[in-house]
Amino acid sequence: MELLRQRIGHTVLYKTTRINSDIGVEELYLKMEGLNPTGHMHDRIAYYLVKEAVQLGYKTIVVASLGQLGESVAFVAEKFGMACRVVMPEGSVDRKKRWFREPGVEIIEFGSNYHEAYRKSHELAVSNNWYDANHGYSNCCITDNVYAEIAEEIVAKLGNSPNNVYCFLSNGALITGLHLGFRSLWRRGLVQRIPKIMMACASDDNPMYLAWQKRETRIKDEKTMNRYKGMSKNTIEYNIIDPQNVLNAVYDSGGAFIPVTTGEIRDMIALTRSREDLKVAFRGAASLAACAAARRHGIVEAGESSVVILEEGKNELNIRQLAEEDLENIEQLADYVDRYLGKYGDDRQSVLEAIRVAFAGGFVLGAYISGEMKGLAVVIKLPVAVVMPQYHLVYIGADIRAGSRGIGTRLMETVRKLTDGNFSLHVDVENKKAIRLYEKMGLKKAYYRMIAIR
């Protein structure tokens, strides 16, 4: 389970190169949560919910979901060998999704909306002695502490808090978690300030937004719902777990609730794809649209640094296995190796030899964005199977000009899949960034590679 834990979180914080100028923000970073194993931020919380369920002796875990949280919980539950029940509103099940058919996963269709499915899953948990993984019951502390890690990752990358953090309201759990994380960092003296937390709302009649607009400091209705129209005009609703703490977080940070329209969200999806080659979903696009609106209305200044949480954000990256005939000559591939590895590369003769051996019995991967190669991996097959791993990853690298997009992570995931995890690699002891990536992907230091001096 340690490998799974390492693969979740620590996602890329990507500094934009084009869309920031379109929005009017000098420093704009995107937290790419789509690089988690199932492509969702929910993997973070799912891991710890399942872990607690196992530790408490439960055999089955249940959760209500419109899809994403259910997928994350099912994915992690399968790794722990735990049965999973996902309650979904009738008519919301996409039978094309592979995870629905995984062993140990049962989909229970109930009710016409999320609220009814949510209530049903809680009833099932009580009557069947299943672990209740729904937000807002016994696991609020877990949720807040897990999402607080996102704040720590942002500060670790930037060296301080950004001026602003944008995220989507949803059920409010991300907001209270981020606020807890930044406040904890401030209390420990690790940051000088906490960022303004900016809430993207997909409707202007949201009770949280209305309370903030009236400058009310208390939420009158403890059971606050967040309802809005999705891209297909369907009504989506969430129970806001702790509305008072959500409002407190916005006031304490000096933030704001920013309503955005479906049209603005749709435009932001298209703009992000065309300008940054990034694929963002509804919530991430809403958060970006809120960033643009905040700048447009003078809520924030151009010189302030901003981070947008993309709950499903990932780049338009295509990983494919290359054949020698795909290239004009292998010298072309060697040029990419030299460019991507820089000072950690080898002499040209060694690079060419590795490429030839990889094409003969191993494999070569190329990572492409908009048809242009932005990364590669060269893997050779060794003539042994017992004394050491059968495959050896000789070279892996990415174009630094593409920014931090998770290219290395995606390449490593593909190498692991094609070798069934039976591979090794060597790395310069001074290449700390690469070592962090390899450790995240579950590799560990086995021994020093000693080379005889001729």
Legacy VTK file of the C-alpha trace (Angstrom):
# vtk DataFile Version 3.0
C-alpha trace
ASCII
DATASET POLYDATA
POINTS 454 float
0.000 0.000 0.000
3.006 2.281 0.373
3.356 2.469 -3.423
-0.280 3.531 -3.757
0.120 6.185 -1.054
3.184 7.620 -2.789
1.387 7.820 -6.130
-1.452 9.905 -4.674
-0.962 13.635 -4.164
2.185 15.716 -4.678
0.685 16.756 -8.001
2.290 19.208 -10.382
2.033 22.962 -9.794
2.237 24.261 -13.350
3.209 27.860 -14.072
1.195 29.078 -17.036
2.938 30.700 -19.965
0.068 32.125 -22.032
-3.330 32.077 -20.354
-2.090 34.274 -17.514
-1.674 37.175 -19.946
-5.182 36.545 -21.329
-6.590 36.770 -17.798
-4.348 39.676 -16.814
-2.399 37.959 -14.039
1.389 38.039 -14.005
1.894 34.842 -11.986
-0.690 32.103 -12.434
-0.131 28.525 -11.267
-2.390 25.541 -11.848
-2.514 22.675 -9.341
-2.933 19.645 -11.621
-5.005 17.240 -9.534
-5.900 15.223 -12.628
-2.477 13.592 -12.336
-3.699 11.450 -9.444
-4.154 7.748 -10.377
-7.856 7.931 -11.337
-7.565 11.488 -12.632
-9.376 13.078 -9.673
-8.495 15.029 -6.555
-10.777 12.604 -4.675
-8.029 9.958 -4.686
-6.430 11.873 -1.813
-9.366 11.460 0.545
-10.353 8.007 -0.766
-7.026 6.515 0.308
-7.413 7.569 3.934
-11.116 6.708 4.123
-10.404 3.158 2.975
-7.347 2.947 5.221
-9.433 3.879 8.267
-12.180 1.442 7.267
-9.626 -1.389 7.137
-8.066 -0.407 10.458
-11.495 -0.346 12.133
-12.260 -3.849 10.881
-14.939 -3.085 8.284
-15.349 -5.431 5.307
-17.398 -3.107 3.111
-17.286 0.619 2.401
-20.210 2.639 1.015
-20.402 6.126 -0.483
-22.887 8.241 -2.439
-21.478 9.712 -5.613
-22.225 11.265 -8.968
-19.207 9.385 -10.289
-15.837 10.788 -9.308
-15.695 10.090 -5.573
-17.201 6.664 -6.183
-14.510 5.863 -8.719
-11.739 6.935 -6.345
-13.119 4.957 -3.395
-13.669 1.881 -5.594
-10.123 2.125 -6.955
-8.519 2.302 -3.510
-10.874 -0.268 -1.961
-9.863 -2.802 -4.614
-6.191 -2.277 -3.727
-6.983 -2.978 -0.062
-9.179 -5.992 -0.919
-12.313 -4.330 0.458
-15.833 -4.557 -0.991
-17.258 -1.243 -2.215
-20.853 -0.083 -2.641
-21.532 3.141 -4.539
-25.014 4.674 -4.351
-25.844 6.822 -7.378
-29.020 8.630 -8.463
-31.098 6.686 -10.962
-30.112 7.467 -14.535
-26.678 8.842 -13.633
-24.740 5.609 -14.186
-22.495 5.646 -17.250
-22.185 1.956 -18.088
-19.188 2.665 -20.301
-17.052 3.424 -17.258
-14.690 0.533 -16.650
-14.600 0.870 -12.856
-18.294 -0.029 -12.590
-17.409 -3.563 -13.671
-14.495 -4.118 -11.296
-14.762 -7.118 -8.932
-15.945 -6.093 -5.494
-17.762 -2.981 -6.754
-21.559 -2.823 -6.664
-23.529 0.135 -7.993
-26.809 0.828 -6.193
-29.144 3.184 -8.067
-31.494 5.099 -5.804
-33.421 8.350 -5.884
-33.601 11.156 -8.387
-30.757 13.298 -7.064
-27.532 13.242 -5.072
-29.224 14.206 -1.801
-31.483 11.140 -1.903
-28.570 8.853 -2.809
-26.549 10.432 0.001
-29.261 9.725 2.564
-29.731 6.151 1.295
-26.024 5.338 1.521
-25.951 6.526 5.135
-28.933 4.300 5.946
-27.206 1.320 4.298
-24.054 1.961 6.303
-25.981 1.905 9.577
-28.151 -1.129 8.800
-25.358 -3.277 7.306
-22.420 -2.215 9.477
-20.581 -0.774 6.461
-18.025 2.011 6.721
-19.694 5.310 5.795
-17.323 7.181 3.484
-19.705 10.075 2.873
-18.422 13.522 3.667
-19.928 15.115 6.730
-20.461 12.235 9.105
-17.600 10.806 11.155
-14.746 11.698 8.814
-14.679 15.517 8.634
-11.331 15.641 10.446
-9.822 13.206 7.942
-11.119 15.239 5.001
-9.836 18.558 6.335
-6.394 17.203 7.175
-5.980 15.437 3.833
-6.940 18.491 1.789
-4.706 20.610 4.028
-1.796 18.760 2.406
-2.537 20.614 -0.842
-1.691 23.889 0.915
1.594 22.412 2.133
2.474 21.218 -1.380
1.802 24.675 -2.824
3.993 26.402 -0.236
6.755 23.809 -0.648
6.846 24.606 -4.372
6.542 28.406 -4.196
8.469 29.018 -0.970
5.584 31.046 0.479
1.829 31.394 0.213
0.450 32.810 -3.034
-1.681 35.924 -2.770
-4.826 34.124 -3.930
-6.108 30.555 -4.193
-9.125 29.774 -6.368
-11.271 26.654 -6.076
-14.817 25.478 -6.733
-17.345 25.501 -3.888
-18.773 21.980 -4.431
-19.464 20.568 -0.928
-17.060 22.955 0.801
-14.600 20.291 1.982
-11.719 21.552 -0.149
-12.152 25.106 1.149
-12.056 24.193 4.836
-9.111 21.865 4.211
-7.098 24.514 2.369
-7.850 27.071 5.065
-6.723 24.649 7.774
-3.526 23.927 5.851
-2.531 27.536 5.287
-3.447 28.562 8.836
-1.355 25.696 10.214
1.622 26.790 8.107
1.172 30.371 9.340
0.910 29.256 12.971
4.166 27.331 12.641
5.876 30.381 11.163
6.409 28.745 7.773
4.506 31.440 5.852
4.068 35.150 6.524
0.436 35.291 5.448
-2.417 33.076 4.339
-3.774 33.549 0.812
-7.176 34.958 0.006
-9.446 31.986 -0.671
-11.635 32.710 -3.698
-14.754 30.592 -4.177
-16.096 29.934 -7.654
-19.894 29.504 -7.588
-21.804 28.213 -10.614
-24.951 30.121 -9.596
-25.698 33.552 -8.160
-28.484 32.294 -5.878
-26.163 30.093 -3.848
-26.948 30.595 -0.129
-23.256 30.889 0.718
-22.744 33.623 -1.862
-25.892 35.456 -0.762
-24.817 35.394 2.897
-21.368 36.732 1.997
-22.855 39.399 -0.294
-25.007 40.654 2.596
-21.926 40.526 4.851
-23.678 38.086 7.160
-21.285 36.257 9.450
-23.614 33.450 10.516
-25.262 30.786 8.367
-28.907 30.459 9.371
-29.582 27.069 7.768
-27.199 24.358 8.947
-28.251 22.106 6.038
-27.129 24.287 3.161
-27.357 22.963 -0.402
-25.197 23.980 -3.345
-27.304 23.671 -6.511
-26.231 24.641 -10.006
-26.665 23.722 -13.663
-24.008 21.605 -15.319
-22.775 21.905 -18.894
-25.702 19.827 -20.156
-28.205 21.933 -18.153
-28.702 19.115 -15.654
-29.159 20.125 -12.029
-26.247 19.211 -9.761
-26.470 19.532 -6.010
-24.249 18.942 -3.012
-24.708 19.102 0.726
-22.266 21.719 1.995
-20.697 19.806 4.864
-19.831 22.656 7.207
-21.238 25.894 5.754
-20.276 28.017 8.753
-16.621 27.013 8.510
-16.664 27.635 4.757
-17.923 31.170 5.357
-15.399 31.632 8.169
-12.561 30.554 5.861
-13.485 33.129 3.236
-13.836 35.947 5.785
-10.666 35.003 7.683
-8.591 34.917 4.505
-10.070 38.104 3.050
-11.395 36.108 0.108
-14.613 36.277 -1.872
-17.402 34.256 -3.463
-17.356 34.800 -7.234
-20.321 33.602 -9.338
-19.540 32.517 -12.908
-21.853 31.578 -15.771
-21.957 28.376 -17.795
-20.877 30.406 -20.811
-17.797 31.679 -18.983
-16.957 28.134 -17.908
-17.345 26.792 -21.442
-15.168 29.583 -22.836
-12.479 28.868 -20.239
-12.398 25.161 -21.149
-11.732 26.109 -24.776
-9.223 28.842 -23.898
-7.190 26.601 -21.604
-6.985 23.889 -24.234
-5.967 26.238 -27.039
-3.513 28.353 -25.046
-1.930 25.861 -22.627
-2.724 22.437 -24.152
-4.487 21.538 -20.916
-7.692 19.582 -20.428
-9.868 20.976 -17.645
-13.338 19.924 -16.531
-16.281 21.967 -15.248
-15.032 22.731 -11.736
-11.501 23.638 -12.756
-12.769 25.831 -15.581
-15.164 27.531 -13.145
-12.240 28.291 -10.823
-10.242 29.739 -13.724
-13.266 31.776 -14.806
-13.508 33.120 -11.244
-9.849 34.138 -11.448
-10.546 36.020 -14.677
-13.643 37.652 -13.161
-11.750 38.707 -10.026
-9.141 40.432 -12.151
-11.739 41.956 -14.477
-13.706 43.454 -11.574
-10.621 44.713 -9.749
-10.943 42.319 -6.815
-7.283 41.322 -7.257
-4.287 43.118 -8.759
-2.287 42.025 -11.798
0.912 41.644 -9.787
-0.569 39.245 -7.247
0.361 35.568 -7.506
-2.544 33.166 -7.897
-3.018 29.397 -7.707
-6.050 27.699 -9.247
-6.975 24.203 -8.051
-7.893 22.048 -11.051
-9.659 19.069 -9.491
-9.308 17.075 -12.725
-6.724 19.147 -14.593
-4.272 17.336 -16.832
-2.348 18.123 -19.981
-3.278 16.944 -23.455
-0.438 14.435 -23.332
-0.205 11.451 -25.646
2.221 8.677 -24.652
2.972 6.239 -27.437
5.453 3.466 -28.104
7.773 4.366 -30.948
9.056 2.186 -33.764
12.343 2.889 -35.484
10.521 3.668 -38.730
8.691 6.512 -36.950
11.941 8.486 -37.010
14.088 9.806 -39.804
17.060 8.221 -38.024
18.010 7.313 -34.471
20.337 10.317 -34.360
17.162 12.395 -34.142
16.108 10.511 -31.010
19.612 10.832 -29.564
19.304 14.603 -29.987
16.162 14.540 -27.824
17.979 12.486 -25.159
20.819 15.023 -25.080
18.391 17.930 -24.878
16.151 16.473 -22.156
18.826 14.964 -19.913
21.374 17.778 -20.177
24.273 17.300 -17.775
22.830 13.972 -16.597
23.110 12.420 -20.059
25.792 10.188 -21.614
28.155 10.483 -24.543
26.622 10.114 -28.017
27.995 6.602 -28.598
26.400 5.294 -25.382
23.075 6.960 -26.174
22.960 5.468 -29.676
23.801 2.007 -28.346
21.001 2.163 -25.770
18.473 3.290 -28.387
19.438 0.472 -30.778
19.149 -2.151 -28.022
15.794 -0.704 -26.919
14.360 -0.923 -30.429
15.717 -4.470 -30.787
14.243 -5.952 -27.612
12.956 -3.301 -25.236
10.897 -0.243 -26.109
11.050 3.522 -26.581
8.246 5.845 -25.462
7.516 9.319 -26.749
5.408 11.920 -24.921
3.612 14.300 -27.285
1.694 17.524 -26.727
-0.097 18.920 -29.795
1.912 16.552 -31.979
5.300 17.719 -30.672
7.605 15.467 -28.663
8.012 16.783 -25.122
9.506 13.748 -23.379
10.826 10.224 -23.873
11.851 7.010 -22.142
14.345 4.427 -23.403
13.999 0.938 -21.886
16.196 -2.065 -22.667
15.517 -5.730 -21.936
18.277 -7.533 -20.058
19.239 -11.197 -20.706
18.361 -12.121 -17.101
15.114 -12.524 -15.200
16.060 -13.553 -11.651
19.299 -11.939 -10.558
17.938 -8.463 -11.323
14.832 -6.885 -12.921
14.355 -7.900 -16.547
14.008 -4.339 -17.864
16.245 -1.335 -17.325
15.114 2.252 -17.826
18.224 3.796 -19.339
16.927 7.296 -20.117
13.854 9.297 -19.175
13.518 13.033 -19.665
11.178 15.873 -20.542
11.411 19.252 -22.226
11.820 21.803 -19.418
10.347 24.436 -21.740
7.004 22.609 -21.502
6.861 23.461 -17.799
5.893 21.182 -14.926
3.138 19.156 -16.568
3.661 15.712 -15.055
5.305 14.354 -18.208
7.829 12.337 -16.209
5.073 10.882 -14.028
3.030 9.779 -17.053
6.083 8.227 -18.701
6.975 6.353 -15.516
3.410 5.050 -15.190
3.583 3.705 -18.748
6.982 2.081 -18.158
5.617 0.397 -15.037
2.589 -0.863 -16.953
4.575 -2.235 -19.920
7.131 -3.974 -17.689
4.611 -5.095 -15.063
6.760 -3.207 -12.560
9.790 -5.404 -13.276
12.348 -2.691 -14.059
15.291 -0.828 -12.593
17.074 2.419 -13.355
20.136 4.362 -12.325
20.210 8.008 -11.331
22.869 10.558 -10.491
22.971 11.054 -6.711
22.866 14.831 -7.277
19.692 14.670 -9.396
17.345 15.330 -6.468
14.317 16.181 -8.611
14.514 12.862 -10.459
15.018 10.934 -7.223
11.838 12.491 -5.768
9.882 11.407 -8.855
11.216 7.858 -8.711
10.456 7.522 -5.013
6.928 8.807 -5.604
6.494 6.099 -8.241
7.453 3.424 -5.735
11.136 2.877 -6.515
13.643 2.591 -3.718
17.407 2.815 -3.458
18.849 -0.704 -3.626
22.599 -0.191 -3.976
25.241 2.141 -5.340
26.210 1.529 -8.937
30.019 1.442 -8.966
31.863 1.891 -12.265
35.488 0.871 -12.755
37.777 3.684 -13.895
39.794 2.755 -16.962
LINES 1 455
454 0 1 2 3 4 5 6 7 8 9 10 11 12 13 14 15 16 17 18 19 20 21 22 23 24 25 26 27 28 29 30 31 32 33 34 35 36 37 38 39 40 41 42 43 44 45 46 47 48 49 50 51 52 53 54 55 56 57 58 59 60 61 62 63 64 65 66 67 68 69 70 71 72 73 74 75 76 77 78 79 80 81 82 83 84 85 86 87 88 89 90 91 92 93 94 95 96 97 98 99 100 101 102 103 104 105 106 107 108 109 110 111 112 113 114 115 116 117 118 119 120 121 122 123 124 125 126 127 128 129 130 131 132 133 134 135 136 137 138 139 140 141 142 143 144 145 146 147 148 149 150 151 152 153 154 155 156 157 158 159 160 161 162 163 164 165 166 167 168 169 170 171 172 173 174 175 176 177 178 179 180 181 182 183 184 185 186 187 188 189 190 191 192 193 194 195 196 197 198 199 200 201 202 203 204 205 206 207 208 209 210 211 212 213 214 215 216 217 218 219 220 221 222 223 224 225 226 227 228 229 230 231 232 233 234 235 236 237 238 239 240 241 242 243 244 245 246 247 248 249 250 251 252 253 254 255 256 257 258 259 260 261 262 263 264 265 266 267 268 269 270 271 272 273 274 275 276 277 278 279 280 281 282 283 284 285 286 287 288 289 290 291 292 293 294 295 296 297 298 299 300 301 302 303 304 305 306 307 308 309 310 311 312 313 314 315 316 317 318 319 320 321 322 323 324 325 326 327 328 329 330 331 332 333 334 335 336 337 338 339 340 341 342 343 344 345 346 347 348 349 350 351 352 353 354 355 356 357 358 359 360 361 362 363 364 365 366 367 368 369 370 371 372 373 374 375 376 377 378 379 380 381 382 383 384 385 386 387 388 389 390 391 392 393 394 395 396 397 398 399 400 401 402 403 404 405 406 407 408 409 410 411 412 413 414 415 416 417 418 419 420 421 422 423 424 425 426 427 428 429 430 431 432 433 434 435 436 437 438 439 440 441 442 443 444 445 446 447 448 449 450 451 452 453
